[in-house]
Amino acid sequence: MAEEKPAMVIGIDDSEHSTYALEWTLDRFFAPLAPNYPFKLFVVHAKPSASSAVGLAGPGNHELPSPPFAMLRA
């Protein structure tokens, strides 16, 4: 029976930061060790839901109304 490799999970979205993080991981943990990779790589892509892109005031407006207790501090 073959030895089970540990899993490495990388979560990405559509941002440049996550693309950089994925490239960094591949460069550090996979490219130098090819073809004997030390991990099984699972890439999970997070796609924003429609509700997170559409605010209460319409698309593109992500500001939420202040909670009622915020007015008490004034």
HUZI-V847401 format. One record per pair of residues at least 12 apart in sequence whose C-alpha atoms are under 10 Angstrom apart, sorted by the first residue. I is the first residue (numbers start at 1). J is the second residue. Records with the same first field share a line. If there is no record, write none. Layout:
I->J + J
This chain:
4->38 + 39 + 40
5->37 + 38 + 39 + 40 + 41
6->38 + 39 + 40 + 41
7->38 + 39 + 40 + 41 + 42
8->25 + 29 + 38 + 39 + 40 + 41 + 42 + 43
9->39 + 40 + 41 + 42 + 43 + 44
10->22 + 25 + 41 + 42 + 43 + 44 + 45
11->42 + 43 + 44 + 45 + 46
12->43 + 44 + 45 + 46 + 47
13->44 + 45 + 46 + 47 + 48
14->45 + 46 + 47 + 48
18->45
22->43
25->41
26->41
29->41
